[in-house]
Structures are given as C-alpha cells and as structure tokens.
Amino acid sequence: MTDLKRRKFIRNSALAGIGMGVMSGLRPLYAAEKRVSDMVIKIGIIGLDTTHAIAFTKAFNSATPVAGLEGMKVVAAFPQASPDIALNQQRLPGFTEQVRNMGVEIVDSIDALLAKVDVVLLESNDGRPHLAQTLPVLKAGKKIFIDKPLAASLADGMRIFEAAKKYNTPVFSASSLRFMESAQKVAKEQVIGAVLGADTFSPAALEKTHPDLFWYGIHGVETLFTVMGVGCQSVTRFFSPDADVVVGRWAGERIGTFRGTRKGPDDFGGRVFGEKGNMVLGPFKGYEPLLQQIAAFFRTGESPVRPEETLEILAFMEAAEESKRRNGATVKLSEIYKRAHKQLK
C-alpha cells in the first residue's frame, strides 16, 4: 500500500469510527470531555448560626451521599449571625470552623458568595434578615432554599415572593417536619381519605426578638398545614408559660389544632382524622427527606410547596400572636392579610 493510500485509509477509518460512535450513542471521537467538577451544582450557605448548616453540609459533601444528593456540593459559606440573639453569637465561631473543616470556603459577603455558587441555602435561623439576605440572591438569578421561617412577618414573606416573581427566580421554604413519611402519606397518598381534622405538636421555645411561634413552633404548625392544607379562616390561641394550644378553623368547618410545648420532653408528631380512619403522625426521622426535596428543587426550579401555603402558615402564626395580645380572642386570617397588605404600601 502506498503512503497516499495508507493516509486515505486511516482518514476514512477515523471518519467511519466517528459516525459509528454517534450512531451507537457513544461520545464522538475527539469530543471535549466534560470534567466532573463542571457537572457539580455548587451550593452556597448564608448563615452559620444553626445546626442545620452543619447537618446539611455533611449530607451534601458526603463521599457517599444519600440518593438524590449526588452531584451537589457546598463550596462556600457566609457566616452571618444576629447580634441581638446571644445563642447565635455563641454558636457562630464553632459552627464556622466545623464548616471550614469540611472543605467549605468561608467568604466575607453575600456578593462574594454569589460569585462562587450556583444555588443558595439560606440557613440564618433569624427570620428578620431573610428578606435582605434573599434579595441579592434573587437578583443574581440563583435558586434559593430559605430555611424556616421564611420571614419573621407575613409582610416580609409577601415581599420575598413578590421579588421572586419580579426576578423570575424560584424560592422554596419549608420545615423538615413537612416531609415526615406519615405526613406525606396523608397529604400525597391520601391513605385515610379526605382529612377531617388534625392535632399536631412540637416544641415551641420562645425568643423575644420574634413573634412566639415563628421561632420554633413553626415546626408543628407546618406539620398541621401539611395534612390540613390551605383554607384556615380563623385562629384562637390559649397561652401559658409552659405550653400553647392554637385552634384553627378551616373552610368546611374543619378544626385543626397545634400544641406547642415548653416543658417536658421535646417531641414532634400528631394525629390526623380522616374519612377512612385516623393516623398517627411521626416519628421524625431526620433531614434526609427535606434534603432530597431541596436537591430536586435545585435541579428543576420547582418548589414542592406553593407560595400560598407558605404564606398562610405565616398568617396563622401572626394571627396566633394577635390572639395572645387580645387575651385569647378569635382572630380572622383575613384581618392579618389586610394588615400585611397595608404594610406593603
């Protein structure tokens, strides 16, 4: 075979190989390989004053992550904490060091964080700065999960969702209690048919900087809304130093109650009453179901919780605060929404 024929044979064989590779679904010859690092969704964290920041980083950065968390990694964090909440200030240095030791870069501003990440976990456990912390993320077009509470007021919660719509950037917020297996069986699988009512409970520690239930009682309130859905019309709260009982009246004359505990063992759960039977809620088994929902949200931009429901949870808790101020009087949620709309003007 002459040199000219040999060169033609090699060229034609290579071209045939390329064609066969494309036809068979293989990568074309000479195609640029995409590096694994380019495929990772880079997560940034705002706020390191909560144990969630530690637990979530461990889960996403694990060498063997649970199903659904693959291809994601926390790469940067901005360690902000509230100056007027002593617990947060005490936690911040130690939590920051723990996150740093997991290979996360610590940055000094939200802007610096946004330059390094694709999506954001807002983990400040103080709801008051959430609006200010969220706005630059939304403006940058980066999907954001906002840990409970969405905000420390209904008006700020509304502002967050209005900004999300303005900047066309998805927002997701929820308590991990929403995704307990039993609660999801009731809400999604309707294992007991239509829900007629429910009683839920969780710890409800108080923090002077927040309306009472916004600080920790939100866990049990969100469990209540997970099984009852939207449509609460009024709230009546019974308060004592050791406990709260908040009674909500839903459309269709359904009754849902939340008990917040401040004495005795910390526990989460409840009972749901349905057309086909009753069901116990719980136990709470950990953060994995929530993290799987967050990961799916980061991939698709689709929140598993509608904004209307998240806002109604805030309205319920704000109505409970108003009922306490009025010595246990019944407060309509329509009144709370009306007041929040005035605050937006």
C-alpha positions as CSV (number, residue, x, y, z in Angstrom):
1,M,0.0,0.0,0.0
2,T,1.5,3.4,-1.0
3,D,1.8,6.2,1.5
4,L,-1.0,8.1,-0.2
5,K,-3.4,5.1,0.0
6,R,-2.4,4.5,3.6
7,R,-3.2,8.1,4.6
8,K,-6.6,7.8,2.9
9,F,-7.4,4.5,4.6
10,I,-6.6,5.9,8.1
11,R,-8.6,9.1,7.4
12,N,-11.7,7.1,6.2
13,S,-11.4,4.6,9.0
14,A,-11.4,7.5,11.6
15,L,-14.4,9.1,9.9
16,A,-16.3,5.8,9.9
17,G,-15.4,5.4,13.6
18,I,-16.8,8.8,14.4
19,G,-20.0,8.0,12.6
20,M,-20.4,4.6,14.3
21,G,-19.8,6.3,17.7
22,V,-22.5,8.9,17.1
23,M,-24.9,6.3,15.7
24,S,-24.4,3.9,18.7
25,G,-24.8,6.7,21.3
26,L,-21.1,6.8,22.1
27,R,-19.1,10.0,22.5
28,P,-17.8,11.3,19.2
29,L,-14.0,10.9,18.7
30,Y,-12.1,13.9,19.7
31,A,-15.1,15.4,21.5
32,A,-14.2,17.6,24.5
33,E,-14.6,15.6,27.7
34,K,-16.7,17.4,30.4
35,R,-14.9,17.4,33.7
36,V,-16.7,16.1,36.7
37,S,-16.2,19.3,38.5
38,D,-18.1,21.2,35.8
39,M,-21.1,19.0,36.4
40,V,-21.4,19.6,40.2
41,I,-24.1,22.0,41.4
42,K,-22.2,24.4,43.7
43,I,-24.1,25.3,46.8
44,G,-23.5,28.4,48.9
45,I,-24.7,28.9,52.5
46,I,-25.8,32.2,54.1
47,G,-25.8,32.0,57.9
48,L,-23.9,29.6,60.1
49,D,-25.8,30.1,63.4
50,T,-27.9,26.9,63.2
51,T,-27.2,23.2,63.4
52,H,-28.9,22.8,60.0
53,A,-25.9,24.4,58.4
54,I,-23.6,21.7,59.8
55,A,-26.0,18.8,59.1
56,F,-26.8,19.9,55.5
57,T,-23.2,20.4,54.6
58,K,-22.3,17.0,55.9
59,A,-25.1,15.4,53.8
60,F,-24.2,17.2,50.6
61,N,-20.5,16.8,50.9
62,S,-20.5,13.2,52.0
63,A,-18.4,10.8,50.0
64,T,-21.4,8.6,49.8
65,P,-24.5,10.9,49.7
66,V,-28.0,9.6,50.1
67,A,-30.0,9.0,46.9
68,G,-30.8,12.3,45.2
69,L,-28.0,14.4,46.6
70,E,-25.4,13.2,44.1
71,G,-23.6,15.9,42.0
72,M,-24.1,18.7,44.6
73,K,-21.6,20.2,47.0
74,V,-21.4,23.0,49.5
75,V,-18.4,25.0,48.3
76,A,-18.8,28.4,50.1
77,A,-20.5,30.0,53.1
78,F,-21.0,33.4,54.6
79,P,-21.1,33.2,58.4
80,Q,-23.6,35.8,59.3
81,A,-25.5,35.8,62.7
82,S,-27.8,38.1,64.6
83,P,-26.1,40.5,67.0
84,D,-29.1,40.6,69.4
85,I,-29.5,36.8,69.8
86,A,-26.9,35.6,72.3
87,L,-27.2,31.9,71.3
88,N,-26.5,32.7,67.6
89,Q,-23.4,34.7,68.5
90,Q,-22.1,31.9,70.8
91,R,-22.6,29.3,68.1
92,L,-21.2,31.2,65.1
93,P,-17.4,30.7,65.6
94,G,-17.6,27.0,66.3
95,F,-20.1,26.3,63.5
96,T,-18.0,28.3,61.1
97,E,-14.9,26.2,61.9
98,Q,-16.8,23.0,61.5
99,V,-18.0,24.0,58.0
100,R,-14.5,25.2,57.1
101,N,-13.1,21.8,58.1
102,M,-15.5,20.1,55.7
103,G,-13.7,21.9,52.8
104,V,-16.0,24.9,52.5
105,E,-14.5,28.3,51.7
106,I,-15.6,31.0,54.2
107,V,-16.3,34.3,52.4
108,D,-16.9,37.8,53.8
109,S,-20.1,38.9,51.9
110,I,-23.1,37.7,50.1
111,D,-21.8,39.1,46.9
112,A,-18.5,37.1,47.3
113,L,-20.6,34.0,47.9
114,L,-22.8,34.5,44.8
115,A,-19.7,34.7,42.6
116,K,-18.7,31.2,43.6
117,V,-22.0,29.2,43.7
118,D,-25.0,28.1,41.5
119,V,-27.6,27.9,44.2
120,V,-28.1,29.0,47.8
121,L,-29.2,27.6,51.2
122,L,-30.3,30.5,53.5
123,E,-29.7,29.0,57.0
124,S,-29.9,32.0,59.3
125,N,-32.4,30.9,62.0
126,D,-33.4,34.5,62.5
127,G,-36.2,35.3,60.1
128,R,-35.9,39.1,60.3
129,P,-33.0,39.5,57.9
130,H,-34.2,36.9,55.4
131,L,-35.7,39.5,53.1
132,A,-32.5,41.5,52.9
133,Q,-30.4,38.3,52.6
134,T,-32.7,36.9,49.8
135,L,-32.9,39.9,47.5
136,P,-29.4,39.8,46.2
137,V,-29.7,36.1,45.5
138,L,-32.9,36.6,43.6
139,K,-31.4,39.5,41.6
140,A,-28.5,37.2,40.7
141,G,-31.0,34.6,39.4
142,K,-29.9,31.8,41.7
143,K,-32.4,29.4,43.1
144,I,-32.7,29.7,46.9
145,F,-34.0,27.5,49.7
146,I,-35.0,29.5,52.7
147,D,-35.0,27.6,56.0
148,K,-37.8,28.1,58.5
149,P,-39.1,30.6,59.0
150,L,-39.5,32.1,55.5
151,A,-39.5,35.5,57.3
152,A,-40.4,37.0,60.7
153,S,-43.6,38.6,59.4
154,L,-46.3,37.9,56.8
155,A,-45.5,41.2,55.1
156,D,-41.8,40.3,54.6
157,G,-42.8,36.8,53.3
158,M,-45.0,38.5,50.7
159,R,-42.1,40.8,49.7
160,I,-39.9,37.7,49.2
161,F,-42.3,36.0,46.9
162,E,-43.0,39.3,45.0
163,A,-39.3,39.7,44.4
164,A,-39.0,36.0,43.3
165,K,-41.7,36.7,40.7
166,K,-40.1,40.0,39.6
167,Y,-36.7,38.4,39.1
168,N,-38.1,35.1,37.8
169,T,-36.1,33.2,40.3
170,P,-37.6,30.2,42.2
171,V,-37.9,30.2,46.0
172,F,-38.6,27.2,48.3
173,S,-39.2,27.3,52.1
174,A,-40.3,24.6,54.5
175,S,-39.7,22.9,57.8
176,S,-38.2,19.4,57.6
177,L,-41.3,18.2,59.5
178,R,-43.4,18.6,56.4
179,F,-41.6,15.7,54.8
180,M,-42.1,13.1,57.5
181,E,-43.2,9.9,55.8
182,S,-46.5,9.7,57.7
183,A,-47.4,13.3,56.9
184,Q,-46.7,12.7,53.2
185,K,-48.8,9.6,53.2
186,V,-51.7,11.6,54.4
187,A,-51.2,14.6,52.2
188,K,-50.0,13.0,48.9
189,E,-51.2,9.4,49.1
190,Q,-54.5,10.2,50.9
191,V,-54.2,6.9,52.8
192,I,-57.0,7.9,55.2
193,G,-59.1,9.7,52.6
194,A,-60.2,13.3,53.0
195,V,-58.8,14.9,56.1
196,L,-61.5,16.0,58.6
197,G,-59.2,17.5,61.2
198,A,-55.8,17.1,62.9
199,D,-53.9,17.8,66.1
200,T,-50.1,18.3,65.9
201,F,-47.4,19.1,68.5
202,S,-43.8,20.3,68.6
203,P,-41.5,22.2,70.9
204,A,-42.3,26.0,70.9
205,A,-39.4,27.7,72.6
206,L,-39.7,31.5,72.7
207,E,-37.3,34.1,71.5
208,K,-38.0,37.8,72.5
209,T,-37.0,39.1,69.0
210,H,-39.7,37.0,67.2
211,P,-43.4,36.5,67.3
212,D,-43.7,33.4,69.5
213,L,-44.5,30.6,67.0
214,F,-42.1,31.9,64.3
215,W,-39.0,30.9,66.4
216,Y,-39.6,27.2,66.8
217,G,-43.3,26.4,67.0
218,I,-43.4,26.7,63.2
219,H,-42.3,23.0,63.0
220,G,-45.6,21.8,64.4
221,V,-47.6,24.4,62.6
222,E,-46.1,23.3,59.3
223,T,-47.0,19.7,60.1
224,L,-50.6,20.8,60.7
225,F,-50.7,22.6,57.3
226,T,-49.1,19.7,55.5
227,V,-52.1,17.4,56.4
228,M,-54.9,20.1,56.5
229,G,-53.8,22.1,53.5
230,V,-54.7,25.8,53.0
231,G,-58.1,27.3,53.9
232,C,-57.7,28.3,57.5
233,Q,-60.1,31.1,58.3
234,S,-59.6,32.0,62.0
235,V,-57.3,31.3,64.9
236,T,-57.8,31.2,68.7
237,R,-54.8,30.8,71.0
238,F,-54.6,29.6,74.6
239,F,-51.2,30.6,76.1
240,S,-49.4,29.6,79.3
241,P,-45.7,29.8,80.2
242,D,-45.3,26.1,79.6
243,A,-47.5,25.5,76.6
244,D,-49.6,26.9,73.8
245,V,-52.8,25.5,72.2
246,V,-53.7,27.1,68.9
247,V,-57.1,26.2,67.4
248,G,-57.6,26.9,63.7
249,R,-61.0,26.8,61.9
250,W,-60.7,25.8,58.3
251,A,-63.2,26.1,55.5
252,G,-65.8,23.4,55.6
253,E,-65.9,23.6,59.4
254,R,-62.8,21.5,59.8
255,I,-60.8,22.0,63.0
256,G,-57.0,21.8,63.3
257,T,-55.0,22.3,66.5
258,F,-51.4,22.9,67.3
259,R,-49.9,22.3,70.8
260,G,-46.5,24.0,71.4
261,T,-44.6,22.6,74.4
262,R,-42.0,24.3,76.6
263,K,-41.8,21.8,79.4
264,G,-41.2,18.1,79.4
265,P,-39.5,16.1,76.6
266,D,-39.1,17.7,73.2
267,D,-41.1,15.7,70.6
268,F,-42.8,16.1,67.3
269,G,-45.9,14.4,66.0
270,G,-49.7,14.4,66.0
271,R,-52.8,12.6,64.9
272,V,-54.9,13.1,61.8
273,F,-58.6,12.3,61.5
274,G,-59.8,11.1,58.0
275,E,-62.9,9.8,56.3
276,K,-61.4,6.3,56.2
277,G,-59.7,6.3,59.6
278,N,-57.2,8.0,61.9
279,M,-53.4,8.1,61.6
280,V,-50.6,8.9,64.0
281,L,-48.0,11.4,62.6
282,G,-44.4,10.6,63.3
283,P,-41.8,9.8,64.2
284,F,-39.5,12.5,62.8
285,K,-36.5,10.6,61.4
286,G,-34.2,13.3,60.2
287,Y,-33.4,15.7,57.5
288,E,-32.9,13.4,54.5
289,P,-36.4,13.7,53.0
290,L,-36.1,17.5,53.1
291,L,-32.7,17.5,51.6
292,Q,-33.9,15.3,48.8
293,Q,-36.7,17.8,48.1
294,I,-34.1,20.7,48.2
295,A,-31.9,18.8,45.7
296,A,-34.8,18.2,43.3
297,F,-35.7,21.9,43.6
298,F,-32.1,23.0,42.8
299,R,-32.2,20.8,39.7
300,T,-35.7,21.7,38.4
301,G,-36.6,25.0,40.0
302,E,-40.0,23.6,41.0
303,S,-40.9,24.0,44.7
304,P,-42.9,21.2,46.3
305,V,-44.8,23.8,48.4
306,R,-46.9,26.5,46.9
307,P,-46.2,30.1,47.9
308,E,-49.8,30.5,49.0
309,E,-49.4,27.7,51.6
310,T,-46.1,29.0,53.0
311,L,-47.7,32.5,53.4
312,E,-50.8,31.1,55.1
313,I,-48.5,29.4,57.6
314,L,-47.1,32.8,58.4
315,A,-50.6,34.3,58.6
316,F,-51.7,31.6,61.0
317,M,-48.7,32.2,63.3
318,E,-49.3,36.0,63.1
319,A,-52.9,35.5,63.9
320,A,-51.9,33.4,67.0
321,E,-49.7,36.3,68.1
322,E,-52.6,38.7,67.8
323,S,-54.9,36.3,69.7
324,K,-52.4,36.3,72.5
325,R,-52.4,40.1,72.6
326,R,-56.1,40.1,72.8
327,N,-56.2,37.6,75.7
328,G,-57.3,34.6,73.6
329,A,-59.8,36.3,71.3
330,T,-60.5,34.7,67.9
331,V,-58.7,36.4,65.0
332,K,-59.6,36.1,61.4
333,L,-56.8,35.5,58.9
334,S,-58.4,37.9,56.5
335,E,-57.6,40.6,59.1
336,I,-54.0,39.6,59.2
337,Y,-53.7,39.6,55.4
338,K,-55.3,43.0,55.2
339,R,-52.8,44.4,57.7
340,A,-49.9,42.9,55.8
341,H,-51.0,44.4,52.5
342,K,-51.1,47.8,54.2
343,Q,-47.6,47.3,55.3
344,L,-46.5,46.7,51.7
345,K,-47.7,50.1,50.6
